[in-house]
Amino acid sequence: ETGVDEMSWDDTDNLRMGGSFNWPSLDRIVGYRRKVRHLILDTIDSTPLQLPITWDSTWWSLMLAIDHTRIHIELSSVMLHELPVDMLQRPAAWSYGPTQPKVPVGDNSFIEVPAGKVKLGKPRDFPGYGWDNEFGEEEVDVPAFKAMQYLVTNKQFLEFVEARGYEKREYWTEE
């Protein structure tokens, strides 16, 4: 019953209610999902898409639902990685991706990022979708730091893990 954010409050409600919480039947859940699906499809068919999508737009809730679903798909992927290998099966049509790039990967060196002020958050009138906790702006001072010039490749990450990088204190701050 652990959710995406793994909050204890949603896992323990049944215990706090003395075990009296009754989940709805599968038929009721399926019926509810059908109603919601039809409502969403009707809304998509009958509501003109006007950009930008703002908090006041009907499309806002649809974008929220799409992004929320994406989060659950990501969580499912993470949970599969946590399973013992003997519980996993490769689909019949599965084919592995390439293990070597078609074009050699160049150097991915660290670059210096100077200290400076950074604005966090989005203004209320931001012309696009965002979660509620992304809105409201704050300016903060960020000290200088180094970052890799490009995204880390799977190969680089594997080398880091195999070198036990997570266990090396010199890579981590107390935070």
N, C-alpha and C positions, 0 to 999 in steps of 0.2 A: 504494500500500500504506500510505499514511499513515493512522494511526488518529485517533480522536477527540481524544486528547491530544497527538498529533503528537510522540511520543517517538521519538528516533532508534533506541533499542534494538530496537523492533519492526520497523523498516524495514530494518535492516542485518543481521539474523540470517543471511539467505541469503549475504551477502557474507562474513561471518565464518566461515561453514561452507564456504567455498570454492565456493560455488554449488551445493552438493550437496543443499540442501533441496528436497524434492519435495512440492508441494502435492497433496492427495488429489484423485482424479478427481471430476468433477461428479456422477457417479452415487453415489459414496460420500458426498459432501456432502449430496445430496438425501436419501439413505437415512437419514443421521444426523439431519437436520432433521425428517424424518417421525417417527423414534423419539422425539425430544425433544418434538415437538408432542403426540404421543399421551400421553407421560408427563405433560406439563403439564395437558392436558385431563382426564386421569384423576385427577390430584391435585386440580384444581378441583372435579370432580364428587364426589370421595370425602372431601374434607377440609372439615369445617364451618368457616365463617369465624367466628373469635372475636376480638372487639376487646378491648383494643387489640392491634395486630400488633406483637409484640416480636421481639427477636433470636432467641428460642427458638421462634418460630412457623414452621410450614411455609410460611405465606403470606409470610413475610419474603423468601424467595428469589423468589417470584412478583412481589412488588412491585419487587424489584431488577431483574428481567428487564423488567418494564413500563417502569421508569424508564430503564433502559439503552437500550431500543428508542427511547424518546422522544429520548434524546440523539443517537442515530444519525440520526433523522429531522431533528432540528435541524441536525446537521452537513451532511446532504445539502442542506438549504436554503441553508446558507452557501456550500457548494461550487458550487451553481447560480449564485449571485450572482457568483462569481469567473470564470465562463466568459465568453468573448467573446460579445457579443450575437448575432452571426450563427450561433452554435451552438445557440441556444435557439429553441424553437417554442412558440407559444401553443396550448394545447389547443383543439379545435374548440368545445367547450361553454363556454369561458372567458368570464366577464363580469367587468369591472373593478368594484371596489368604489367607493363614492361618494368623490368628491374634496372634497366640502364636507360638514360636519356638518349634521345635521337641526336641531340646536339650536346656536346660536353658542357657541363656547368662550370662557369667561370668562378673566379675568386669571390667570396662573399665576406669581405673584410668589414671590420667595425669602422663606423664613421663617428666623428664627434658631433654631438648635438649641443649647441651652446645653451647656457642658462637663459631663462627668459620668462615672461609672463605668458600664460596659456589660459584661454577662455574655455571652460568646461560647460557642457550642456547646450541646449537649443533654446532659442527664443520662443515664446508662446505662438508667434505667427510664422514659425518655420514652415516652409512650403513643402512638407512631406511628412511621411509617417514616422513615428517614434513612440517608444513606451513612455508612460507617464513620468517615470523617474529620470528620463533623459531631458526633461524640460526644466527651465529655470537655469539662469546663467550665473557662473561664478568665475572670477579670475584668480588664478593662483600663481605663485612663483615656483618654477621648477628648476632645480639645480642642473648643472651640466651633466651629461651622461653619454655613454656610447651605446650604439645600436648597430645591428648588422644592416648592411646596405640593402639586402634583399630578404624576402621571406626565407625562413629556414627550410631546407629540403627534408624529405623523409630520411634520406641517407645521413644527413648531418645530425638529425635528431637521434637516429639509431646509434650513431657513433657516440653521441653525448650520453645516452642511456647505458651503452655497453662500457663506457669509461667511468660509470657510476657517478655521473655529474651531479645527480640529486643529492648525493652524500657528501659532496665537497663543500665545506663551509665557506671557502673563499669565493664561491659563486653567489652567495646569498647574504642578504642583510637580515637584521633581526626582525624586521617587519615581515 
